[in-house]
């Protein structure tokens, strides 16, 4: 008797529940990790606002509790169903925001103590030049070649380490400028 073969829809999948925030800009999911109070939610809100101000599609995927799973070589993030569309803004409370239920993660942002973050990550690699024109931001525009890599559930992803407790607006603008989604002064 032959063993039953599982279809892709029923094949077991490994998942992790992590303390993080996740957003999507255009079709690129961004997973933001860091210690409690490091500024994950503030950075998520700033990225969404900065992208929207630049005319880009941006949505919350989830805040505080994110489930990540590996599917077909991609890392998928989902917000916790009990708090979908909700994000905490320190000193203000819980905010309701438009959201997507899931996203394919293309970038990991780790908020780390300042002494663990590269001081000049772009300039040190010769990547500080601004693009001459503002093009629509799609995944192909996000240049991840120079970034360190990290594996989550066997999926290798580019990672940026940024100083925690830094200005969320400044970090958001730096991330979007780095990936040619906005220019300086936009």
N, C-alpha and C positions, 0 to 999 in steps of 0.2 A: 504494500500500500504506500503510495507516494505521500509525502508530507504536504499539508495544505500550505499554499503560498499566500502571504498577506498582500493585499493590494496597497498601493501607495497611500490611499486614504485611511487605511486601518493599520498601517505599520506603526509600531511603537515609536514615540518620539521623546527625547529627553528634553526637559525644560528646567529652567532655574527661575526662582523668584528672587529678584534683587532689589535693593534699596537704591533707586535711581529715578531720573526723569527721562522722558523720551519725547522727541518732537519730530516733525517732518518738514523739510524745506524743499519745495518742488516735489520730487519723488525720493529724495535722500533722507533716510531716517538718521537721527543723531541721538545716541545714547549718552546721557550725562551722568557720570558716577562721581562719588566723593563721600566724605564723612558727613555725618549729621551736622547741619548748620554750615556746610562749606559753600553754599550758594547755588545748588543744583536747580532749585525752582526759580530763583531769580535769573539765572542764566537762561533757562528755558523760556521764561517770559520775555526776556530781552531779545533773544534770538527770534522769537515769533514776531515781536513788534518791529525789530530792525528789518527783518525780511519783508514784512508786510509794507513797511514804509518805502522799501525799494521796489514795490510792485510784485513781489514774489509770493507764491502760495506758501503758507506756513500754518501748521496746525499742531496742537498738543496731541500726543498719543497717550501719555499718562504721567502721573507724578507720584512720587513716593514709593509705590510698589509696581514694579514692572516684571512681567513674565517674558523671558526670552527663550526661544526654541530654535533649533537648527532644522531647517527644511530645505532639501535639495541644494545644499551648499551655501545657503543664505541664513543670516540670523534675523529672526522675526521678533519684534517687540510688540507686546500688547499691554495696555493699561489694565489695572484691576477693575473688574466689572462693577464693583461697589462704588468706585470713585471716578468713573469715566467722565471726562469733561471738567474735572475739578482739579485745581492747583492752589497750593498755599502761597500767599504772598505775606512774608513776615511783616508783622505790625499792622496788617490790614485784615487778614483772615482768608477764608476759602473763597476762591473766585470760580465762576463758571466760565468756560471757554469752549469755542467750537473745537471738535476733536475728530481724529480718525481712530478707529478701533485697533489698527495694527499698521506697522511699517517695516520695510526691509531696512535694516541698519546698515549704513555705509560708513559711519564715522563714530568712534568712541572718543568722548571728551572726558578726561579724568581731571577733576579738581583736586590738586595736591598741595601740601604745604609749600610755600614759596621757595624754600631751599631745594625742593625736588623738581621744580619746574625749570625747563631750559630758560635761561635769561633772554636770549635773542634767537628763538627757534628759526624764524624766517631769515633774518639778516645773516645769521651764521651759515646758512645754507645757500645764500645768494638768491633768495626768493622774495626779496623785499620790493621788487619792481612792480609797479601798478600796471594793470592792463590799460591799454589805450582807449578801449571802448567798453561799454557795459553791455554784455551779452546776456541772454536769458540763462539762468542758472539751471542746468540739468546735471545729472550725475556725471556725464562725460566731461563736464567743465571742471569738476572738482578734481584738482591735481593732488593725488595722494602719494605720488612716487617717492617723495623725500621723507615721508612720515615713518616712525617706528610702527611695527605691527604687533598685534596681540591676538591670541586665539581664545575664543569663547565657544564652548561646546564644539570644538574642532573647526570652527569657522575663523579664518584669519581676517582681521580687519585693521585698518589704519587707526592710529591713536595719537591724540594731541594731549599733552599734559600742560595744564594751565594753573596759575596760582589761585588757590582758594581765597575767598574773602576779598578778591579784587573787584573792581567795579564791573558789574554784570553788563552794563551798556558798553563799556570799553571792550570787554572780552567778546561780546556778541559781534561788534563791529569788526574786531580783529579776525574772528573766525570767518565771517562773510567776505571780508576783503581778501583774506588768504586764499579762499576758494573762488575768487573772482565773481562773487555775486553782487557786490557793491563796490564803488570806488570811494576813495577818501573824499569827504565833503558831501556825500549823498545822504 
